[in-house]
Amino acid sequence: MTENLNSNNLENDAFDLNNEDSDFQDLINRLKEIKSTIALLEKTIFK
């Protein structure tokens, strides 16, 4: 019984890490989009 609970905890921890990695990657992608938008706005403003 204890082994089963430990196994489930490990699987849940791995799932949480995958979600955190996914959230982190989503954040990086969003920041890249914001950076591109800012660069485009700077080109437009300083023409």
Secondary structure, DSSP 8 states (H G I E B T S, - for coil): -HHHHHHHHHHHHHHHHHHHHHHHHHHHHHHHHHHHHHHHHHHHHT-
